[in-house]
Amino acid sequence: MPFRNQIIIIISLFLVACSTEKSTIPSYIYVNKFKLSTNFISEGDTSIDVQDVWLYQNNEFKGSFGLPAYIPLIEKDKTNLTLRAGVKRSGQDDQRLQYPLFTDYDTTITLANLKSDTLFPIVSYLPNCKFPLIQDYDGNTEYFSIFQKKNGDSIIRISNDQAWKLNNNCVKIQLADSTYQLNYISKEFQNLPSNGIPIYLEVDYKCTSSFFMGLNVLYTDGTSRGYSVLTANSTNGLWQKIYLDLATEIGSEIAQRGFGTKFQLFFRIEKSGEPLKDNTNLHLDNIKLIHF
């Protein structure tokens, strides 16, 4: 190959390498956690457990990232970012989704090589959300009661360091020594949505053993059916939050039996172990039933 052609090839490769290097120097955004803003009276407290951020840049999806996230971006100059809150559907690690009841967080920033921006996304519930149930134990409203209560079964309101948030009330449900099982059941709800419209039960909880979240379905012919939707495991003394997707269960019941169908929510705890544990208890707070 003539020497002149070799020089041309070398120069061309050098220019391509320089161009590639220049175009791939990233800038970064850092997202630690999301916060929730609410109207306390109509939407309840600000408890939130966002696990992932779903990122859009100029309306183009860039990916889903577990929080906290340090995210590289190649594009430069002024850019529009949309951050969407991602949760575990019904507490399942392998089922991540953009929570459909929250607003997006939108911002515009200027990106430059190696520049790092920290974002503090705040979301709220969408304005068309309905809240047929908010049970936070800080007021006088009681949506739940113990079904067929036995002597020694108890519901205790607490606001000490065992509560979800200090100086706020939560409830502790304790089984009597003679009780194997306790059902904590809500009032009746009807006119709930079907046809795949999102409907979620949000709950903050901690428990000393596994417990069940379920539905009691009351049909128009006077019959009923109760079944567990999810089994939650012991939290080892730590508060956790769940976003329980009820759209399929409620929608299929309405599709089969019609819109006169009523529903009750329940939490069931049972003693476990050999011998049976006498200290089985469940703490609950910020129980919300939400749909469009």
N, C-alpha and C positions, 0 to 999 in steps of 0.2 A: 504494500500500500504506500503511495507517495507520502512523503513527510508532511506536505501541506495538508493533505486530507486527514492525517492523524491529528494535527494541531486543531483543525476545525472540529473534529469529533470530541477531543478533550475539552475544548472550550464550551461546546454545546452541552456536554455532560455536566460541566461545572455550573453552567447557568441554570440547568434544570435542577441540580442539587440545591443551589442557593435559593431558587424560587420555591422548591418544595419545603426546605427548611424554614423559610420565611412564613409560608402559609400555614405551617403546622405548629407554630409557637402559640400555645394556648393562653387564654385568660381563665379565671376560675370564679365560681360562686360557691359559697359555703352555706349550707342550710342545716341548722342544728335541730330545730323542732318547730312545729306549728302551734299556734295558740288559737283558741276559740273565743269569739265575742258573742254574747247572747243578751237578749232582754230577759232578765232573770225571772220576771213574773210570768211571761208567756212562753219562755223557752228553757227555763231551768238553768242550772249551774254550768260552768265553763269546762267541765271535765272533757278531756280529749286524749286519744291515744293513736296518733298518726305514726305509722311504721315506715312509710315510703313517701317520697316526693315524685310525682309524675311531671316531667318538665317538657314544656313546649317553648320553642324559640321562634318568634315571628310566625306563629300558628303551625310550626312543624314539630312533630313529636321527636324528642331527643332521647327519651328513655325513662325508665323507672329506677330510682336509686334508694337503697335502704338508708334510713337516718341514723346518726348524722351523716351528711353527704358532702364531699368535696368534689365538685363536678367541673371538668375541663370543657371549655367552649372554644371553638376554632374561629368563629366569625368575630369580626371586630367592629368598632365604632358603636353608635347608638343601636340598641336592640330591644325588642319587646319580649318579655318573659312571662309565661303563665305557669304557675305552680298549682298542682292539684293534690289534695290530700289523699294518700293511700292507706287503707286499713286491711286487716285480716278479716276476710268474710267469715262470719260465725266463728272467729277465733282460730281458723285453720291456717297453719304456716304456708301451705301450698296453694292457698286461694287468696291472692292479693287483688284488690280492685280499687279504683277511684271511688271514694265514698260519694254516692250520688246526691246526698242531701246537703252537702257543703258547697259554698260559693268557691270560685277560683280566687287565687291571689295573683293579681296582675301588677307588673312594674316595668319601668323602662330604665335601663342603665347603659352606660358607655363602657364598652369592653376595649381593653388594650393588652398588648403582649405581657404576660406574666402578672397582670393586675388581678387582685383578688377582692371580691365583693362579698360581704356577709349579708344574707337576706333574713328577715324576720317575718315570715308569712303569718298573717292573721286571717282566719276565715270565719264565716258565720253560716247559720242555716239559711237555705234558700227561702225567699219570701213566701213561696206557696206551700211550705211545709205546714202540716197540721200535727198537733200534739194532743191526741185523745187521753194520754196519760203522762203526767210528770209527778213522780213520787220522790221527793228529796228529803223528807223527814224534818225539814226546818219549819214547816207550817203545821196547820191542824188537819189538813186533808189526809185521809187514809183511804187508799185504793185497795189495800190488801188486808187479809186477815187469815188466821190459822184455821184450816178446815178441820172440824171435829176435834177441837182442842182438848187435850188431856191435862189433868193436874200436873203441874210442873213444867209444861211447855210454856215458853215465855218469849216475848218480844220486848227488847230493852233498847231504848234510845240512848245513845252514848255520844259524847262530844269531846272526849279526851284524846290522847295520842293514838288511840285505836281507831279513830274515825278516819274517813277518807281525807278530810281537810280539818285541821284543828279549829275548834270553836264552831264547826258545823256539825249537825246531827247526822248520824247514820243509824241503822237498826242492826241489832244482833239477835239472831234467832237461835234459841237454845232448846234442845230436846230434853224432856224430862227423863229421869233415870229409868222409868218404866216404859218409855216410848222408843219404838224401833224406827218409826218413820213419821215425818212431819211434812204437811203440804201447806204452803203459804200461797194463797190464791187471791186473784184480783177480782174486782167487780166485773160485770159483763160489758162487752163492747160489741157494737154492731155497726153496719154501714161502713165496714172496712173495705179497702180497694181490692180489686182482682185484676185479671188480664196483665199480670206481670208488672204492675205499678209497684215501685219500691215501697216496702214497709219494713222497718227495722225496730228491734228492741235493743236499746242501749242500757247497759248495766255496769256499774262499778261493784266489785265484789272481792271478798277474800274468805277463805273457808279452810277448815281443818281436815276435810275429807272431800271426796267427790260429791257433786250434787247434780240435779237435773233441772233443766229449763224446758217447759212444755206448754202445750195448749189443751184446754178443755173446750170442746166444741159442742154447742147447744143447738140442736136442730129444731125446726119449726114443728115437727111432729111430737115433740116432748122427749125424744131420746137424746143421748149425749155420748160423746166419745172423748176420752182423755189419752194423750200420748206425749212421750218425751221427744223433744226436738233435738236437744243437745245435752251431752254429759260433760260437765266442766270438772277438771281435776283440782286437787288441793293446791293452794297457792303458797303454802309454807309461810303463812303470816304476812304476805305481801298483797297490796291492793292491785287488782288487774281490771281491765275494761274489756268488754266484748261488744261487738256490733253484730247482733244475731239477725240474719236475713230470714224473714218470715213470709216473703212474697209467695213462694211456691206452696207452702203448707196452707196458708190462708186462701190463696187464690184457687187452689184445687178444691178445697172444701166448699167455697162459694159456687164454683162452677158445677159441682155435683148437687148441691142442696139449695142453691138460690141465695138471694141477698138478705133474706130474713135470718140467715145463720148468725148466731152470736158466739162470741169467743171470750174465754177467760185465760189469763196467763197464770202460770204457777211455777214456783220453785219448790223442789222436793229434796229434803236431806234425809239420809238414812245412816244409822250407826253401822260401823264396819269393823272388821278385825275379829280376832279370836283371843280373848273374849271381846265382846262388843265394846267400843269406846264410849265412855260416858261424857266426854268433853266435846262431842260433835257439835259444831256451831257454824253459822253462816252470817257474815256481815254483808249488808247491801246498802247501796246509795245510788242516787242519780238514775233512777229507773225511768226511762222515757220510751214511749211507743210513738213512732214518728212515721208519717207517710205523706204523699202528695194528695 
